């Protein structure tokens, strides 16, 4: 799966005529604004640390974002759930699906979001949006990142250790969860999928340090940097 993501990121958008799919320059700054605005529209609870996270991200957009140095095809929601695979085959992955958020931009955002999905399984357990990372034998985030680095030949350290990208990924997924929760009461026949999201909200809420009834808070909390490691 990780090798497929690395192969996708190695594709030159210009060579496959996908350049019009996105605007690489300023991609990360626009992502911060977009997800911040989306959170304001859908948040149904107080998120005391969301503004702090947004401010940190806005202040720390990587300098090379202006030039689109890490440009490639971004899937936008790459995870095991969006991969069709046949175990036991030389190349198990047969297809990658759910391309609705695909664009051309900073490909490290795909890697960071994949790592946050892995973390989500430990935050909310079986009630998470995806809990595959809790399955026995599933690679850790560190193992996935090492595999990506080996397959792509890219060094996460060159992207600041993905600190910014991981913060952005936490924000993005928190906004998505909050949006699902916001829509659920307005869908009386929302079905099983939305009922599972409600369970995820409650489980995630209990893991928050203040017991805030929101699925976004634990993700925002887990994105908060350790003061001991904070750059000065």
C-alpha positions in Angstrom: 0.0 0.0 0.0 2.7 2.4 1.0 4.7 1.5 -2.2 1.6 2.5 -4.3 1.4 5.8 -2.5 5.1 6.4 -3.2 4.6 5.5 -6.9 1.7 7.9 -7.2 3.8 10.7 -5.8 6.5 9.9 -8.3 4.2 10.7 -11.2 4.8 14.0 -12.9 1.4 15.8 -13.1 2.6 17.6 -16.3 3.5 14.4 -18.1 0.0 12.9 -17.4 -1.8 16.2 -18.2 -3.1 16.7 -14.7 -1.5 20.1 -14.0 -4.8 21.9 -14.1 -6.0 19.7 -11.2 -4.5 22.0 -8.6 -2.3 25.1 -7.8 0.9 23.9 -6.1 2.2 27.3 -5.1 0.6 28.3 -1.8 -1.1 24.9 -1.4 -0.4 24.5 2.3 -1.5 28.0 3.2 -4.8 27.5 1.3 -5.3 24.2 3.1 -5.0 25.9 6.5 -7.5 28.5 5.5 -9.9 26.0 3.9 -10.1 23.6 6.8 -10.2 26.5 9.3 -13.2 28.0 7.5 -14.9 24.6 7.3 -14.5 24.0 11.0 -16.2 27.4 11.7 -19.1 26.4 9.6 -19.6 22.9 11.1 -18.4 23.0 14.7 -21.3 22.4 17.0 -19.2 22.6 20.2 -16.5 24.8 21.8 -13.1 23.7 20.7 -10.8 25.7 22.9 -7.5 24.6 21.2 -8.7 24.8 17.6 -7.8 28.5 17.3 -4.4 27.8 18.8 -3.7 25.0 16.3 -4.9 27.1 13.4 -2.7 30.0 14.5 0.3 27.8 14.8 -0.3 26.4 11.4 -0.8 29.8 9.8 2.4 31.1 11.4 4.5 28.1 10.4 3.6 27.3 6.8 6.9 26.0 5.3 8.8 28.6 3.2 8.9 26.3 0.2 5.1 26.3 0.0 5.3 29.5 -2.1 7.2 27.6 -4.8 5.5 24.2 -4.6 8.8 22.3 -4.1 7.1 19.0 -3.0 4.5 19.0 -5.8 2.9 15.9 -7.1 -0.5 14.2 -7.3 -2.2 14.2 -3.9 -4.9 11.6 -3.3 -6.3 13.5 -0.4 -7.6 10.5 1.7 -5.2 7.7 1.2 -5.7 4.8 3.7 -6.3 1.1 3.6 -10.1 1.6 3.4 -9.6 3.2 0.0 -7.5 0.5 -1.4 -8.8 -2.7 -3.2 -6.3 -5.5 -2.7 -5.9 -9.2 -3.3 -3.7 -10.8 -0.6 -1.1 -13.2 -1.8 -0.6 -11.5 -5.1 2.8 -10.2 -6.2 1.2 -6.8 -6.3 -1.7 -7.0 -3.9 -3.1 -3.5 -4.5 -5.4 -3.7 -7.5 -6.9 -0.2 -7.3 -7.1 3.0 -5.3 -10.5 4.5 -4.9 -12.2 7.6 -3.5 -10.4 10.3 -5.5 -12.9 13.1 -4.7 -10.3 15.2 -2.9 -7.5 14.5 -5.3 -5.4 17.5 -6.4 -1.9 18.6 -7.3 -0.1 19.9 -4.3 2.3 19.0 -1.5 2.4 15.2 -1.5 3.7 15.0 2.1 0.1 15.8 3.1 -1.0 12.3 2.0 1.8 10.7 4.1 0.9 12.7 7.2 -2.8 12.0 6.9 -2.1 8.2 6.6 -0.1 8.5 9.8 -2.9 10.3 11.6 -5.4 7.6 10.5 -3.0 5.1 12.2 -3.1 7.2 15.4 -6.9 7.5 15.3 -7.3 3.7 15.9 -5.6 4.2 19.3 -7.6 7.3 20.1 -11.1 5.9 19.6 -10.5 2.2 19.3 -13.2 0.1 17.6 -15.5 3.1 17.3 -13.1 5.1 15.2 -13.7 6.1 11.6 -11.1 3.5 10.8 -9.7 1.2 13.3 -7.6 -1.0 11.1 -4.4 0.1 12.8 -5.4 -1.7 15.9 -5.4 -5.1 14.1 -2.6 -7.5 15.1 0.4 -7.1 12.8 -0.6 -3.7 11.3 2.5 -1.6 10.8 3.2 1.3 13.2 3.3 4.8 12.0 7.1 4.7 12.2 7.2 1.6 10.1 4.9 3.0 7.4 7.0 6.2 7.3 10.3 4.2 7.0 8.8 2.2 4.2 7.6 5.3 2.3 11.1 6.9 2.7 12.7 3.7 1.3 10.3 3.3 -1.5 10.2 7.0 -2.6 13.8 7.9 -1.8 12.5 11.0 0.0 13.6 12.1 3.4 10.8 13.3 5.8 13.5 15.2 7.6 13.8 17.5 4.6 10.1 18.4 5.3 10.8 19.4 8.9 10.1 15.9 10.1 6.5 16.4 8.9 5.7 18.4 12.0 3.6 21.0 10.1 2.0 18.3 7.8 1.0 16.2 10.8 -0.6 19.2 12.5 -2.5 20.0 9.3 -3.6 16.4 9.0 -4.9 16.4 12.5 -6.9 19.5 11.8 -8.3 18.2 8.5 -9.5 14.9 10.0 -10.9 16.7 13.1 -12.9 19.0 10.8 -14.2 16.0 8.8 -15.3 14.2 12.0 -16.9 17.4 13.3 -18.7 17.9 10.0 -20.1 14.3 10.2 -21.3 14.9 13.7 -22.8 18.3 12.7 -24.8 16.6 9.9 -26.0 13.6 11.9 -28.8 15.1 13.9 -30.1 16.6 10.7 -30.4 13.2 9.1 -33.1 11.3 10.9 -32.6 8.3 8.5 -28.8 8.7 8.5 -28.3 4.9 8.7 -25.7 2.7 10.2 -22.7 4.7 9.0 -23.8 7.8 10.8 -24.7 5.9 13.9 -21.1 4.5 14.0 -19.8 8.1 13.7 -21.9 9.1 16.7 -20.3 6.2 18.7 -16.9 7.4 17.5 -17.8 10.9 18.7 -18.6 9.7 22.2 -15.5 7.5 22.5 -13.3 10.3 21.2 -14.9 12.7 23.7 -14.0 10.5 26.6 -10.4 10.5 25.5 -10.3 14.3 25.6 -8.5 15.9 28.6 -11.5 18.1 29.4 -14.3 15.6 28.5 -15.4 17.9 25.7 -18.2 16.4 23.7 -16.6 16.7 20.4 -14.8 14.3 18.1 -12.3 17.0 17.1 -10.8 17.8 20.5 -8.7 14.6 21.0 -7.2 15.0 17.5 -6.4 18.6 18.2 -4.9 17.7 21.6 -2.7 15.0 20.0 -1.4 17.5 17.5 -0.2 19.8 20.3 3.6 19.9 20.3 5.6 18.9 23.3 6.9 22.1 25.0 10.2 20.4 25.6 10.7 19.9 21.9 9.2 23.2 20.8 11.5 25.2 18.5 12.6 28.4 20.1 
